[in-house]
Amino acid sequence: MDEGRRLFAGGEEITWEEFWDGLSPVWRQVLCGSDVPEPPPLDPILRRRRLTTDFAWVGSFEPVRWLPSVTEALLWEDNGMDLGPLAGRSWELLQLAGPASNIDLGQLSGTPVRHLILSVVDVDSMSRLQDIVGLESLTLAHGDFRRLPALESLTEVVLYAEGEVDLSVAWHPGLRVTRRDEIYFPPFGPDDV
C-alpha cells in the first residue's frame, strides 16, 4: 500500500522502504512498537505529533528529521548527541536526556523551542540557550547546569532533585522558579503518542 511513497526533508527524499530499512531496531520499536523488518503503514507514523524513545538510547536523532509532524519529542542518548537533525523546525517540547556530556546547544541556534527539558546531560555552554528562539520554559534535572544566561522570553524554570543552576543572571520579575524535591519523570510515555 505504501510501497514507493517518499519522505522529504531538507531538499532530500527517500522512499518509505529505504527509510525503514535504514532504521536501527531501537528506532523501529519507537516508531511502531516492535522491530519488524517490513515497513508498517506510513500515515499513522507521519501524522504523529509526539515521540518518545522511552529511556532507550537511539544512536542518532536522524530519523526525527524525516517526521515533520513531530512537535513534542522526548529523546535519550548517551555521549555524542548530534542535535543537527532536530534543528530548523519548531518544537513545542524537546527533551534531551542522557547520560551525555559536552552537549552543544549551539546546534539548535535559530530553532524555535517553547519548552526545553535537559536531564542527565552536561551542557557545553548554557549561554547557547540564548540562540534558541522563543524559549519560554526550561526544565533541568539531574545535573549541574552552572549559570543560566539572561533569557528575556523565559517565564518558567523547573528544577528537579539533583539539579543545580545559578539563576542570578537569568532572574527577572516575570520568571517563575519551581523546585521539586523529587526525581524527574518524563511528561508522557509510549502509550501517549
C-alpha positions in Angstrom: 0.0 0.0 0.0 2.8 2.4 0.9 5.3 0.9 -1.4 7.2 3.6 -3.3 5.9 6.5 -1.1 8.5 9.1 -0.4 9.6 11.1 2.6 11.1 14.6 2.2 13.4 16.5 4.5 15.7 19.5 3.8 15.5 19.1 0.0 16.3 15.4 0.2 13.9 12.5 -0.4 13.9 8.8 0.4 11.4 6.0 -0.1 9.5 4.7 2.9 11.1 1.3 2.4 14.6 2.8 2.3 13.9 4.8 5.4 12.6 1.7 7.3 15.5 -0.5 6.2 17.9 2.1 7.5 16.4 2.3 11.0 18.0 0.6 14.0 15.9 -1.9 15.9 15.5 0.7 18.7 14.0 3.2 16.2 11.7 0.6 14.8 10.5 -0.1 18.3 10.0 3.6 18.9 8.0 4.2 15.7 5.8 1.1 15.6 6.1 -0.8 18.9 8.3 -3.7 17.6 11.3 -4.4 15.5 9.5 -5.6 12.4 11.5 -5.9 9.2 8.6 -5.0 6.9 7.6 -1.3 6.9 4.3 -0.7 8.8 1.7 1.7 7.4 3.3 5.1 6.8 0.4 7.6 7.5 0.0 6.9 11.3 3.7 7.5 11.8 3.8 10.6 9.6 0.7 12.1 11.5 2.3 11.5 14.9 2.8 14.7 16.9 4.6 13.1 19.8 7.6 10.9 20.0 9.4 9.2 22.9 12.4 6.9 22.8 11.3 5.9 26.3 14.6 5.7 28.1 16.3 3.9 25.2 19.5 5.4 23.7 18.9 5.6 20.0 22.3 6.2 18.5 21.2 9.1 16.3 18.4 11.6 16.1 18.5 11.4 12.3 15.1 9.7 11.9 13.3 12.6 13.5 14.4 14.8 10.6 12.0 12.8 8.4 9.0 13.1 10.7 7.8 16.7 10.1 4.6 16.4 12.2 6.5 15.7 15.4 6.5 18.8 17.7 7.0 17.1 21.0 9.9 14.7 21.5 11.4 13.0 24.5 14.8 11.8 23.4 17.5 9.8 25.2 21.0 9.3 24.1 24.4 8.6 25.6 27.6 10.5 24.8 27.8 12.1 21.3 24.5 13.8 20.8 24.3 15.3 17.3 21.4 17.8 17.5 21.6 18.8 13.8 18.6 16.6 12.8 16.5 18.5 15.4 17.4 22.0 14.2 15.5 24.2 11.9 11.9 23.2 12.9 9.5 24.3 15.6 9.3 22.4 18.9 6.6 22.7 21.5 8.5 20.4 23.8 12.0 18.9 23.3 13.7 16.7 25.9 17.4 15.9 25.7 18.3 13.2 28.2 21.5 11.2 28.8 23.8 10.4 30.3 25.6 12.6 27.8 28.4 15.2 28.1 29.5 18.2 26.2 26.1 18.8 24.6 26.4 21.7 22.1 23.1 23.6 22.3 24.6 25.9 19.6 23.4 23.2 17.1 19.9 24.4 17.9 20.7 28.0 17.1 17.7 29.7 15.4 15.4 26.8 16.3 12.1 27.7 18.0 11.7 25.6 21.2 8.9 26.6 23.6 9.8 24.1 26.4 13.2 22.5 26.7 14.0 19.7 29.2 17.6 18.8 30.0 18.1 15.7 32.1 21.4 13.9 33.0 23.3 15.9 30.5 26.4 18.1 30.7 25.9 21.1 28.5 29.0 22.6 26.9 27.7 26.2 27.4 24.4 27.2 28.8 24.9 30.6 27.2 23.9 28.9 23.9 20.3 28.9 25.2 20.2 32.5 24.0 20.4 31.2 20.4 17.2 29.2 20.8 14.2 31.1 19.6 11.2 31.7 21.9 12.3 29.6 24.9 9.5 30.0 27.5 10.0 27.1 29.8 13.1 25.2 30.9 13.2 22.0 33.0 16.5 21.0 34.5 17.1 17.6 36.2 20.0 15.6 37.5 23.0 17.7 36.7 25.0 20.9 37.5 23.9 23.3 34.8 26.1 26.2 36.1 24.9 29.7 35.3 21.8 30.3 33.3 22.1 33.3 31.0 19.6 36.1 30.7 16.7 34.9 28.5 14.0 37.5 28.0 11.3 35.1 26.7 11.9 32.6 29.6 8.9 32.6 32.1 9.4 29.3 33.9 12.3 27.2 35.3 11.6 23.9 36.9 14.4 22.4 38.9 14.2 18.8 39.9 16.2 16.9 42.6 19.9 16.5 41.9 19.7 19.5 39.6 21.7 22.7 40.3 21.7 26.0 38.5 22.8 29.6 39.2 19.8 31.9 38.4 21.5 35.2 39.4 21.9 36.4 35.8 18.6 34.9 34.4 16.4 36.2 37.2 13.7 38.8 36.2 10.3 39.7 37.8 8.3 37.6 35.3 10.3 34.4 35.9 8.6 31.7 38.0 11.0 29.2 39.5 9.7 25.8 40.9 12.0 23.5 42.8 10.8 19.9 43.0 12.5 17.6 45.6 11.7 14.5 43.6 13.2 12.5 40.7 12.3 13.7 37.3 9.9 11.6 35.2 9.0 12.4 31.6 5.7 14.1 30.9 4.4 11.3 28.7 5.3 7.7 27.7 4.8 5.4 24.7 1.1 4.9 25.4 0.6 8.7 25.0 2.0 9.2 21.5 
